[in-house]
Amino acid sequence: MRQLSKKLVTGNKGFTLIEVMIALAIIALGASALQMVLQRSLLDLQRVQEKIMAQFVANNVWTQMQLGENGYLLQAGNLHGVETLADQAWSWSVARTLADTPLVLQIDVDVRTTQARSPFIEMRTYAHQPPM
């Protein structure tokens, strides 16, 4: 019996403290890299959501112009405004200029948050200018 218990004690091999520390360091580096990737992914997702909301605002402004709502007529000139969508204030501007082709308007719509300096979305479209 004494030989059996001695064999069990001498037969057990475990990890040394250095091996455990190296394994923990590798796990920590992997977790840190994963956290950085996840953080970047969340920032990218937020940016995509903002671009989608800005596209909705640009489409709303364009539709209002087509319908002649709020005095937004299809004629040359500039418009500016603020619209709230998804609890966010969006600043938009419309530049309407005559295109090279007669009776055609070039319409540029820029949408940004009220805090942003550069637009989230820039949309260009063309429309027939009704006679005045």
Buried (B, 14 or more C-beta within 10 A) or exposed (E): EEEEEEEEEEEEEEEEEEEEEEEEEEEEEEEEEEEEEEEEEEEEEEEEEBEEBBBBBBBBBBEBBEEEEEEBBBEBEEBEBEBEEEEBEBBBBBBBEEEEEEEEBBBBBBBBBEEEEEBBBEBEEEBEBEEE
